């Protein structure tokens, strides 16, 4: 019982949920980002553009997903570690990322 850790404090609450090191606080250097874009199709022919290699900043990723969907006029979502854009929109996604100076590489088909 030598390694006892304080897990609850009346003043600070649950100390296991550290508020000091959240991944959303990482700063983003957009010139060093290289995203991976790939086109996926399901069995019924639905096409989805998947963007991976995102930085560790949830707010920045959500903003990028929102701006992409708004610019292209399509649906999509930001999930755990990737952005999903609905529809056959690989070329518009590439041109949008080029316009905001974010590097990318296309993988797959």
N, CA, C and O atoms as a printed pandas DataFrame, in Angstrom:
     atom_number atom_name residue_name chain_id  residue_number  x_coord  y_coord  z_coord
0              1         N          UNK        A               1    0.826   -1.196    0.000
1              2        CA          UNK        A               1    0.000    0.000    0.000
2              3         C          UNK        A               1    0.870    1.259    0.000
3              4         O          UNK        A               1    0.443    2.328    0.437
4              5         N          UNK        A               2    2.057    1.112   -0.484
5              6        CA          UNK        A               2    3.002    2.218   -0.510
6              7         C          UNK        A               2    2.631    3.266   -1.568
7              8         O          UNK        A               2    2.878    4.457   -1.380
8              9         N          UNK        A               3    2.030    2.812   -2.692
9             10        CA          UNK        A               3    1.727    3.700   -3.809
10            11         C          UNK        A               3    0.306    4.249   -3.750
11            12         O          UNK        A               3   -0.415    4.193   -4.746
12            13         N          UNK        A               4   -0.103    4.772   -2.617
13            14        CA          UNK        A               4   -1.445    5.330   -2.498
14            15         C          UNK        A               4   -1.498    6.657   -3.241
15            16         O          UNK        A               4   -0.627    7.514   -3.088
16            17         N          UNK        A               5   -2.547    6.803   -4.053
17            18        CA          UNK        A               5   -2.742    8.043   -4.788
18            19         C          UNK        A               5   -4.054    8.674   -4.357
19            20         O          UNK        A               5   -5.030    7.976   -4.083
20            21         N          UNK        A               6   -4.071    9.969   -4.299
21            22        CA          UNK        A               6   -5.282   10.705   -3.990
22            23         C          UNK        A               6   -6.134   10.751   -5.254
23            24         O          UNK        A               6   -5.675   11.239   -6.287
24            25         N          UNK        A               7   -7.365   10.252   -5.190
25            26        CA          UNK        A               7   -8.228   10.223   -6.362
26            27         C          UNK        A               7   -9.421   11.168   -6.251
27            28         O          UNK        A               7  -10.086   11.437   -7.252
28            29         N          UNK        A               8   -9.702   11.672   -5.055
29            30        CA          UNK        A               8  -10.837   12.577   -4.880
30            31         C          UNK        A               8  -10.464   13.684   -3.914
31            32         O          UNK        A               8   -9.818   13.447   -2.893
32            33         N          UNK        A               9  -10.877   14.885   -4.248
33            34        CA          UNK        A               9  -10.661   16.028   -3.381
34            35         C          UNK        A               9  -11.963   16.814   -3.318
35            36         O          UNK        A               9  -12.648   16.963   -4.330
36            37         N          UNK        A              10  -12.311   17.320   -2.131
37            38        CA          UNK        A              10  -13.528   18.113   -2.017
38            39         C          UNK        A              10  -13.438   19.399   -2.828
39            40         O          UNK        A              10  -14.452   19.889   -3.324
40            41         N          UNK        A              11  -12.257   19.940   -2.964
41            42        CA          UNK        A              11  -12.088   21.183   -3.714
42            43         C          UNK        A              11  -12.008   20.953   -5.229
43            44         O          UNK        A              11  -12.614   21.692   -6.005
44            45         N          UNK        A              12  -11.257   19.922   -5.644
45            46        CA          UNK        A              12  -10.992   19.713   -7.061
46            47         C          UNK        A              12  -11.838   18.633   -7.707
47            48         O          UNK        A              12  -11.884   18.549   -8.935
48            49         N          UNK        A              13  -12.506   17.810   -6.925
49            50        CA          UNK        A              13  -13.331   16.741   -7.485
50            51         C          UNK        A              13  -12.494   15.518   -7.818
51            52         O          UNK        A              13  -11.547   15.196   -7.100
52            53         N          UNK        A              14  -12.841   14.833   -8.907
53            54        CA          UNK        A              14  -12.173   13.599   -9.322
54            55         C          UNK        A              14  -10.820   13.937   -9.934
55            56         O          UNK        A              14  -10.758   14.546  -11.002
56            57         N          UNK        A              15   -9.739   13.547   -9.271
57            58        CA          UNK        A              15   -8.390   13.870   -9.731
58            59         C          UNK        A              15   -7.902   12.896  -10.804
59            60         O          UNK        A              15   -6.867   13.140  -11.423
60            61         N          UNK        A              16   -8.621   11.807  -11.033
61            62        CA          UNK        A              16   -8.239   10.884  -12.103
62            63         C          UNK        A              16   -8.520   11.482  -13.464
63            64         O          UNK        A              16   -7.870   11.118  -14.444
64            65         N          UNK        A              17   -9.461   12.379  -13.544
65            66        CA          UNK        A              17   -9.787   13.066  -14.792
66            67         C          UNK        A              17   -9.020   14.371  -14.836
67            68         O          UNK        A              17   -9.567   15.440  -14.567
68            69         N          UNK        A              18   -7.761   14.271  -15.176
69            70        CA          UNK        A              18   -6.882   15.434  -15.167
70            71         C          UNK        A              18   -7.299   16.443  -16.228
71            72         O          UNK        A              18   -7.462   16.089  -17.396
72            73         N          UNK        A              19   -7.466   17.658  -15.839
73            74        CA          UNK        A              19   -7.855   18.711  -16.763
74            75         C          UNK        A              19   -6.640   19.437  -17.325
75            76         O          UNK        A              19   -6.783   20.344  -18.145
76            77         N          UNK        A              20   -5.478   19.055  -16.901
77            78        CA          UNK        A              20   -4.265   19.740  -17.338
78            79         C          UNK        A              20   -3.786   19.290  -18.706
79            80         O          UNK        A              20   -3.222   20.100  -19.441
80            81         N          UNK        A              21   -3.985   18.047  -19.073
81            82        CA          UNK        A              21   -3.424   17.544  -20.321
82            83         C          UNK        A              21   -4.511   16.998  -21.241
83            84         O          UNK        A              21   -4.605   15.789  -21.453
84            85         N          UNK        A              22   -5.323   17.889  -21.779
85            86        CA          UNK        A              22   -6.333   17.463  -22.730
86            87         C          UNK        A              22   -5.765   17.551  -24.138
87            88         O          UNK        A              22   -5.034   18.493  -24.443
88            89         N          UNK        A              23   -6.081   16.595  -25.000
89            90        CA          UNK        A              23   -5.557   16.634  -26.355
90            91         C          UNK        A              23   -6.093   17.799  -27.173
91            92         O          UNK        A              23   -5.513   18.137  -28.205
92            93         N          UNK        A              24   -7.176   18.416  -26.744
93            94        CA          UNK        A              24   -7.741   19.536  -27.478
94            95         C          UNK        A              24   -6.906   20.800  -27.351
95            96         O          UNK        A              24   -7.130   21.767  -28.079
96            97         N          UNK        A              25   -5.947   20.804  -26.434
97            98        CA          UNK        A              25   -5.157   22.001  -26.215
98            99         C          UNK        A              25   -3.903   22.072  -27.081
99           100         O          UNK        A              25   -3.203   23.084  -27.069
100          101         N          UNK        A              26   -3.610   21.005  -27.837
101          102        CA          UNK        A              26   -2.414   21.005  -28.673
102          103         C          UNK        A              26   -2.522   22.082  -29.742
103          104         O          UNK        A              26   -3.578   22.261  -30.348
104          105         N          UNK        A              27   -1.430   22.796  -29.970
105          106        CA          UNK        A              27   -1.430   23.805  -31.024
106          107         C          UNK        A              27   -1.196   23.123  -32.368
107          108         O          UNK        A              27   -0.574   22.063  -32.434
108          109         N          UNK        A              28   -1.691   23.726  -33.421
109          110        CA          UNK        A              28   -1.637   23.132  -34.746
110          111         C          UNK        A              28   -0.704   23.939  -35.627
111          112         O          UNK        A              28   -0.866   25.149  -35.784
112          113         N          UNK        A              29    0.286   23.247  -36.207
113          114        CA          UNK        A              29    1.153   23.841  -37.217
114          115         C          UNK        A              29    0.677   23.290  -38.556
115          116         O          UNK        A              29    1.065   22.191  -38.952
116          117         N          UNK        A              30   -0.164   24.055  -39.254
117          118        CA          UNK        A              30   -0.815   23.567  -40.465
118          119         C          UNK        A              30    0.170   23.234  -41.576
119          120         O          UNK        A              30   -0.161   22.462  -42.476
120          121         N          UNK        A              31    1.364   23.795  -41.534
121          122        CA          UNK        A              31    2.341   23.501  -42.582
122          123         C          UNK        A              31    2.948   22.112  -42.420
123          124         O          UNK        A              31    3.487   21.564  -43.381
124          125         N          UNK        A              32    2.871   21.528  -41.216
125          126        CA          UNK        A              32    3.464   20.215  -40.990
126          127         C          UNK        A              32    2.442   19.078  -41.088
127          128         O          UNK        A              32    2.810   17.911  -40.950
128          129         N          UNK        A              33    1.173   19.396  -41.322
129          130        CA          UNK        A              33    0.130   18.384  -41.410
130          131         C          UNK        A              33    0.151   17.750  -42.800
131          132         O          UNK        A              33    0.286   18.454  -43.801
132          133         N          UNK        A              34    0.018   16.441  -42.865
133          134        CA          UNK        A              34   -0.148   15.732  -44.133
134          135         C          UNK        A              34   -1.288   14.729  -43.946
135          136         O          UNK        A              34   -1.108   13.676  -43.334
136          137         N          UNK        A              35   -2.444   15.068  -44.474
137          138        CA          UNK        A              35   -3.631   14.236  -44.316
138          139         C          UNK        A              35   -3.660   13.122  -45.352
139          140         O          UNK        A              35   -3.069   13.251  -46.424
140          141         N          UNK        A              36   -4.337   12.041  -45.041
141          142        CA          UNK        A              36   -4.533   10.936  -45.965
142          143         C          UNK        A              36   -5.992   10.924  -46.389
143          144         O          UNK        A              36   -6.891   10.880  -45.549
144          145         N          UNK        A              37   -6.222   10.963  -47.687
145          146        CA          UNK        A              37   -7.582   10.982  -48.224
146          147         C          UNK        A              37   -7.794    9.690  -49.003
147          148         O          UNK        A              37   -6.947    9.289  -49.801
148          149         N          UNK        A              38   -8.926    9.047  -48.765
149          150        CA          UNK        A              38   -9.250    7.878  -49.570
150          151         C          UNK        A              38  -10.740    7.798  -49.817
151          152         O          UNK        A              38  -11.553    8.267  -49.021
152          153         N          UNK        A              39  -11.077    7.188  -50.947
153          154        CA          UNK        A              39  -12.458    7.032  -51.388
154          155         C          UNK        A              39  -12.904    5.628  -51.052
155          156         O          UNK        A              39  -12.239    4.658  -51.414
156          157         N          UNK        A              40  -14.031    5.510  -50.359
157          158        CA          UNK        A              40  -14.577    4.212  -49.973
158          159         C          UNK        A              40  -15.969    4.061  -50.561
159          160         O          UNK        A              40  -16.726    5.028  -50.650
160          161         N          UNK        A              41  -16.300    2.836  -50.962
161          162        CA          UNK        A              41  -17.660    2.561  -51.412
162          163         C          UNK        A              41  -18.184    1.370  -50.639
163          164         O          UNK        A              41  -17.442    0.439  -50.326
164          165         N          UNK        A              42  -19.459    1.409  -50.337
165          166        CA          UNK        A              42  -20.090    0.286  -49.647
166          167         C          UNK        A              42  -20.655   -0.673  -50.682
167          168         O          UNK        A              42  -20.524   -0.438  -51.884
168          169         N          UNK        A              43  -21.270   -1.728  -50.238
169          170        CA          UNK        A              43  -21.830   -2.723  -51.136
170          171         C          UNK        A              43  -22.933   -2.190  -52.035
171          172         O          UNK        A              43  -23.147   -2.716  -53.127
172          173         N          UNK        A              44  -23.627   -1.166  -51.599
173          174        CA          UNK        A              44  -24.730   -0.624  -52.393
174          175         C          UNK        A              44  -24.294    0.549  -53.264
175          176         O          UNK        A              44  -25.139    1.212  -53.866
176          177         N          UNK        A              45  -23.015    0.813  -53.342
177          178        CA          UNK        A              45  -22.528    1.852  -54.233
178          179         C          UNK        A              45  -22.448    3.231  -53.622
179          180         O          UNK        A              45  -22.165    4.193  -54.336
180          181         N          UNK        A              46  -22.683    3.364  -52.349
181          182        CA          UNK        A              46  -22.562    4.668  -51.694
182          183         C          UNK        A              46  -21.093    5.012  -51.532
183          184         O          UNK        A              46  -20.288    4.169  -51.134
184          185         N          UNK        A              47  -20.754    6.228  -51.838
185          186        CA          UNK        A              47  -19.362    6.649  -51.765
186          187         C          UNK        A              47  -19.152    7.559  -50.567
187          188         O          UNK        A              47  -19.985    8.416  -50.273
188          189         N          UNK        A              48  -18.033    7.368  -49.877
189          190        CA          UNK        A              48  -17.653    8.176  -48.733
190          191         C          UNK        A              48  -16.185    8.547  -48.898
191          192         O          UNK        A              48  -15.372    7.706  -49.283
192          193         N          UNK        A              49  -15.842    9.784  -48.613
193          194        CA          UNK        A              49  -14.450   10.227  -48.606
194          195         C          UNK        A              49  -14.003   10.232  -47.153
195          196         O          UNK        A              49  -14.639   10.850  -46.299
196          197         N          UNK        A              50  -12.904    9.539  -46.879
197          198        CA          UNK        A              50  -12.383    9.426  -45.518
198          199         C          UNK        A              50  -11.071   10.200  -45.430
199          200         O          UNK        A              50  -10.174   10.012  -46.252
200          201         N          UNK        A              51  -10.969   11.063  -44.437
201          202        CA          UNK        A              51   -9.764   11.867  -44.225
202          203         C          UNK        A              51   -9.155   11.461  -42.897
203          204         O          UNK        A              51   -9.769   11.631  -41.844
204          205         N          UNK        A              52   -7.933   10.917  -42.951
205          206        CA          UNK        A              52   -7.229   10.460  -41.752
206          207         C          UNK        A              52   -5.938   11.243  -41.579
207          208         O          UNK        A              52   -5.615   12.116  -42.384
208          209         N          UNK        A              53   -5.210   10.925  -40.531
209          210        CA          UNK        A              53   -3.946   11.609  -40.252
210          211         C          UNK        A              53   -4.164   12.978  -39.638
211          212         O          UNK        A              53   -3.341   13.880  -39.791
212          213         N          UNK        A              54   -5.284   13.123  -38.941
213          214        CA          UNK        A              54   -5.641   14.412  -38.350
214          215         C          UNK        A              54   -4.773   14.706  -37.122
215          216         O          UNK        A              54   -4.329   13.780  -36.444
216          217         N          UNK        A              55   -4.532   15.975  -36.837
217          218        CA          UNK        A              55   -3.777   16.324  -35.632
218          219         C          UNK        A              55   -4.580   16.016  -34.372
219          220         O          UNK        A              55   -5.772   15.716  -34.442
220          221         N          UNK        A              56   -3.927   16.092  -33.245
221          222        CA          UNK        A              56   -4.542   15.755  -31.964
222          223         C          UNK        A              56   -5.207   16.992  -31.351
223          224         O          UNK        A              56   -4.860   17.407  -30.245
224          225         N          UNK        A              57   -6.155   17.572  -32.071
225          226        CA          UNK        A              57   -6.874   18.749  -31.601
226          227         C          UNK        A              57   -8.330   18.629  -32.053
227          228         O          UNK        A              57   -8.657   18.898  -33.209
228          229         N          UNK        A              58   -9.184   18.226  -31.136
229          230        CA          UNK        A              58  -10.579   17.936  -31.468
230          231         C          UNK        A              58  -11.313   19.158  -32.021
231          232         O          UNK        A              58  -12.086   19.029  -32.970
232          233         N          UNK        A              59  -11.088   20.323  -31.453
233          234        CA          UNK        A              59  -11.779   21.530  -31.910
234          235         C          UNK        A              59  -11.377   21.878  -33.348
235          236         O          UNK        A              59  -12.231   22.236  -34.159
236          237         N          UNK        A              60  -10.090   21.774  -33.662
237          238        CA          UNK        A              60   -9.608   22.080  -35.012
238          239         C          UNK        A              60  -10.189   21.080  -36.009
239          240         O          UNK        A              60  -10.595   21.462  -37.107
240          241         N          UNK        A              61  -10.230   19.799  -35.630
241          242        CA          UNK        A              61  -10.755   18.762  -36.513
242          243         C          UNK        A              61  -12.239   18.970  -36.787
243          244         O          UNK        A              61  -12.691   18.815  -37.921
244          245         N          UNK        A              62  -13.002   19.323  -35.746
245          246        CA          UNK        A              62  -14.436   19.575  -35.928
246          247         C          UNK        A              62  -14.662   20.776  -36.839
247          248         O          UNK        A              62  -15.570   20.776  -37.671
248          249         N          UNK        A              63  -13.829   21.795  -36.673
249          250        CA          UNK        A              63  -13.955   22.990  -37.507
250          251         C          UNK        A              63  -13.654   22.665  -38.964
251          252         O          UNK        A              63  -14.356   23.132  -39.861
252          253         N          UNK        A              64  -12.611   21.862  -39.210
253          254        CA          UNK        A              64  -12.281   21.458  -40.579
254          255         C          UNK        A              64  -13.427   20.661  -41.186
255          256         O          UNK        A              64  -13.792   20.893  -42.339
256          257         N          UNK        A              65  -14.001   19.728  -40.434
257          258        CA          UNK        A              65  -15.115   18.922  -40.934
258          259         C          UNK        A              65  -16.312   19.811  -41.258
259          260         O          UNK        A              65  -16.955   19.643  -42.294
260          261         N          UNK        A              66  -16.602   20.744  -40.383
261          262        CA          UNK        A              66  -17.741   21.645  -40.603
262          263         C          UNK        A              66  -17.528   22.499  -41.849
263          264         O          UNK        A              66  -18.442   22.666  -42.657
264          265         N          UNK        A              67  -16.328   23.034  -42.002
265          266        CA          UNK        A              67  -16.040   23.874  -43.162
266          267         C          UNK        A              67  -16.093   23.076  -44.468
267          268         O          UNK        A              67  -16.594   23.571  -45.477
268          269         N          UNK        A              68  -15.579   21.849  -44.449
269          270        CA          UNK        A              68  -15.645   20.995  -45.638
270          271         C          UNK        A              68  -17.089   20.713  -46.029
271          272         O          UNK        A              68  -17.457   20.847  -47.196
272          273         N          UNK        A              69  -17.901   20.326  -45.061
273          274        CA          UNK        A              69  -19.301   20.000  -45.350
274          275         C          UNK        A              69  -20.048   21.223  -45.864
275          276         O          UNK        A              69  -20.857   21.123  -46.787
276          277         N          UNK        A              70  -19.776   22.367  -45.270
277          278        CA          UNK        A              70  -20.454   23.597  -45.674
278          279         C          UNK        A              70  -20.032   24.019  -47.079
279          280         O          UNK        A              70  -20.870   24.398  -47.897
280          281         N          UNK        A              71  -18.740   23.954  -47.353
281          282        CA          UNK        A              71  -18.213   24.362  -48.657
282          283         C          UNK        A              71  -18.722   23.454  -49.773
283          284         O          UNK        A              71  -19.058   23.930  -50.857
284          285         N          UNK        A              72  -18.778   22.139  -49.507
285          286        CA          UNK        A              72  -19.177   21.179  -50.536
286          287         C          UNK        A              72  -20.680   20.947  -50.589
287          288         O          UNK        A              72  -21.185   20.394  -51.566
288          289         N          UNK        A              73  -21.396   21.360  -49.559
289          290        CA          UNK        A              73  -22.847   21.179  -49.530
290          291         C          UNK        A              73  -23.262   19.727  -49.386
291          292         O          UNK        A              73  -24.230   19.282  -50.003
292          293         N          UNK        A              74  -22.520   18.990  -48.565
293          294        CA          UNK        A              74  -22.806   17.564  -48.372
294          295         C          UNK        A              74  -22.857   17.252  -46.889
295          296         O          UNK        A              74  -22.549   18.100  -46.051
296          297         N          UNK        A              75  -23.247   16.033  -46.578
297          298        CA          UNK        A              75  -23.241   15.574  -45.199
298          299         C          UNK        A              75  -21.904   14.944  -44.862
299          300         O          UNK        A              75  -21.028   14.803  -45.715
300          301         N          UNK        A              76  -21.771   14.575  -43.617
301          302        CA          UNK        A              76  -20.540   13.943  -43.167
302          303         C          UNK        A              76  -20.459   14.015  -41.665
303          304         O          UNK        A              76  -21.414   14.410  -40.996
304          305         N          UNK        A              77  -19.305   13.626  -41.134
305          306        CA          UNK        A              77  -19.141   13.618  -39.686
306          307         C          UNK        A              77  -17.668   13.604  -39.330
307          308         O          UNK        A              77  -16.824   13.152  -40.104
308          309         N          UNK        A              78  -17.377   14.114  -38.134
309          310        CA          UNK        A              78  -16.058   13.931  -37.541
310          311         C          UNK        A              78  -16.228   12.832  -36.515
311          312         O          UNK        A              78  -16.979   12.983  -35.552
312          313         N          UNK        A              79  -15.528   11.721  -36.719
313          314        CA          UNK        A              79  -15.620   10.603  -35.792
314          315         C          UNK        A              79  -14.319   10.541  -35.009
315          316         O          UNK        A              79  -13.564   11.513  -35.010
316          317         N          UNK        A              80  -14.037    9.444  -34.348
317          318        CA          UNK        A              80  -12.919    9.331  -33.414
318          319         C          UNK        A              80  -11.621    9.960  -33.922
319          320         O          UNK        A              80  -11.088   10.866  -33.281
320          321         N          UNK        A              81  -11.117    9.507  -35.036
321          322        CA          UNK        A              81   -9.848   10.033  -35.516
322          323         C          UNK        A              81   -9.859   10.259  -37.022
323          324         O          UNK        A              81   -8.810   10.253  -37.666
324          325         N          UNK        A              82  -11.049   10.458  -37.577
325          326        CA          UNK        A              82  -11.134   10.737  -39.015
326          327         C          UNK        A              82  -12.374   11.560  -39.327
327          328         O          UNK        A              82  -13.305   11.651  -38.528
328          329         N          UNK        A              83  -12.356   12.156  -40.517
329          330        CA          UNK        A              83  -13.501   12.918  -41.025
330          331         C          UNK        A              83  -14.094   12.123  -42.177
331          332         O          UNK        A              83  -13.370   11.596  -43.022
332          333         N          UNK        A              84  -15.405   12.044  -42.199
333          334        CA          UNK        A              84  -16.125   11.327  -43.245
334          335         C          UNK        A              84  -16.970   12.333  -44.019
335          336         O          UNK        A              84  -17.756   13.075  -43.430
336          337         N          UNK        A              85  -16.804   12.354  -45.343
337          338        CA          UNK        A              85  -17.579   13.235  -46.213
338          339         C          UNK        A              85  -18.406   12.351  -47.138
339          340         O          UNK        A              85  -17.859   11.465  -47.795
340          341         N          UNK        A              86  -19.708   12.577  -47.197
341          342        CA          UNK        A              86  -20.596   11.749  -48.003
342          343         C          UNK        A              86  -20.599   12.217  -49.454
343          344         O          UNK        A              86  -20.605   13.416  -49.734
344          345         N          UNK        A              87  -20.596   11.268  -50.353
345          346        CA          UNK        A              87  -20.721   11.575  -51.777
346          347         C          UNK        A              87  -19.404   11.438  -52.526
347          348         O          UNK        A              87  -18.336   11.284  -51.935
348          349         N          UNK        A              88  -19.517   11.500  -53.840
349          350        CA          UNK        A              88  -18.368   11.397  -54.747
350          351         C          UNK        A              88  -17.713   12.775  -54.864
351          352         O          UNK        A              88  -17.868   13.456  -55.877
352          353         N          UNK        A              89  -16.981   13.180  -53.822
353          354        CA          UNK        A              89  -16.456   14.544  -53.738
354          355         C          UNK        A              89  -14.940   14.587  -53.535
355          356         O          UNK        A              89  -14.439   15.495  -52.871
356          357         N          UNK        A              90  -14.204   13.629  -54.090
357          358        CA          UNK        A              90  -12.763   13.580  -53.849
358          359         C          UNK        A              90  -12.052   14.800  -54.429
359          360         O          UNK        A              90  -11.178   15.369  -53.774
360          361         N          UNK        A              91  -12.406   15.206  -55.632
361          362        CA          UNK        A              91  -11.735   16.356  -56.258
362          363         C          UNK        A              91  -12.058   17.664  -55.528
363          364         O          UNK        A              91  -11.143   18.450  -55.281
364          365         N          UNK        A              92  -13.335   17.932  -55.170
365          366        CA          UNK        A              92  -13.608   19.149  -54.399
366          367         C          UNK        A              92  -12.922   19.161  -53.029
367          368         O          UNK        A              92  -12.514   20.222  -52.556
368          369         N          UNK        A              93  -12.791   17.995  -52.386
369          370        CA          UNK        A              93  -12.089   17.927  -51.100
370          371         C          UNK        A              93  -10.624   18.301  -51.301
371          372         O          UNK        A              93  -10.065   19.069  -50.519
372          373         N          UNK        A              94  -10.004   17.760  -52.347
373          374        CA          UNK        A              94   -8.596   18.075  -52.642
374          375         C          UNK        A              94   -8.408   19.567  -52.912
375          376         O          UNK        A              94   -7.476   20.187  -52.399
376          377         N          UNK        A              95   -9.299   20.135  -53.719
377          378        CA          UNK        A              95   -9.148   21.554  -54.053
378          379         C          UNK        A              95   -9.368   22.445  -52.831
379          380         O          UNK        A              95   -8.723   23.486  -52.701
380          381         N          UNK        A              96  -10.274   22.045  -51.935
381          382        CA          UNK        A              96  -10.487   22.824  -50.715
382          383         C          UNK        A              96   -9.254   22.783  -49.819
383          384         O          UNK        A              96   -8.826   23.812  -49.297
384          385         N          UNK        A              97   -8.682   21.583  -49.643
385          386        CA          UNK        A              97   -7.481   21.470  -48.804
386          387         C          UNK        A              97   -6.309   22.247  -49.405
387          388         O          UNK        A              97   -5.522   22.845  -48.670
388          389         N          UNK        A              98   -6.187   22.244  -50.739
389          390        CA          UNK        A              98   -5.147   23.041  -51.387
390          391         C          UNK        A              98   -5.376   24.531  -51.154
391          392         O          UNK        A              98   -4.423   25.287  -50.970
392          393         N          UNK        A              99   -6.640   24.952  -51.162
393          394        CA          UNK        A              99   -6.942   26.378  -50.997
394          395         C          UNK        A              99   -6.608   26.885  -49.593
395          396         O          UNK        A              99   -6.333   28.071  -49.409
396          397         N          UNK        A             100   -6.632   25.979  -48.594
397          398        CA          UNK        A             100   -6.274   26.408  -47.237
398          399         C          UNK        A             100   -4.861   25.955  -46.858
399          400         O          UNK        A             100   -4.482   25.972  -45.687
400          401         N          UNK        A             101   -4.083   25.547  -47.883
401          402        CA          UNK        A             101   -2.662   25.209  -47.725
402          403         C          UNK        A             101   -2.407   24.061  -46.754
403          404         O          UNK        A             101   -1.499   24.131  -45.925
404          405         N          UNK        A             102   -3.203   23.012  -46.858
405          406        CA          UNK        A             102   -2.968   21.809  -46.069
406          407         C          UNK        A             102   -2.549   20.707  -47.039
407          408         O          UNK        A             102   -3.234   20.439  -48.026
408          409         N          UNK        A             103   -1.410   20.073  -46.742
409          410        CA          UNK        A             103   -0.894   19.007  -47.590
410          411         C          UNK        A             103   -1.704   17.739  -47.379
411          412         O          UNK        A             103   -2.255   17.511  -46.303
412          413         N          UNK        A             104   -1.770   16.919  -48.417
413          414        CA          UNK        A             104   -2.489   15.660  -48.331
414          415         C          UNK        A             104   -1.899   14.690  -49.330
415          416         O          UNK        A             104   -1.182   15.082  -50.251
416          417         N          UNK        A             105   -2.209   13.418  -49.136
417          418        CA          UNK        A             105   -1.898   12.412  -50.143
418          419         C          UNK        A             105   -3.108   11.511  -50.284
419          420         O          UNK        A             105   -3.793   11.210  -49.307
420          421         N          UNK        A             106   -3.364   11.082  -51.519
421          422        CA          UNK        A             106   -4.512   10.217  -51.778
422          423         C          UNK        A             106   -4.037    8.783  -51.727
423          424         O          UNK        A             106   -3.054    8.419  -52.372
424          425         N          UNK        A             107   -4.742    7.969  -50.954
425          426        CA          UNK        A             107   -4.424    6.555  -50.858
426          427         C          UNK        A             107   -5.591    5.757  -51.385
427          428         O          UNK        A             107   -6.722    6.243  -51.390
428          429         N          UNK        A             108   -5.340    4.551  -51.824
429          430        CA          UNK        A             108   -6.419    3.703  -52.318
430          431         C          UNK        A             108   -6.927    4.159  -53.661
431          432         O          UNK        A             108   -6.202    4.782  -54.437
432          433         N          UNK        A             109   -8.193    3.842  -53.933
433          434        CA          UNK        A             109   -8.782    4.126  -55.255
434          435         C          UNK        A             109   -9.277    5.469  -55.298
435          436         O          UNK        A             109   -9.808    5.898  -56.322
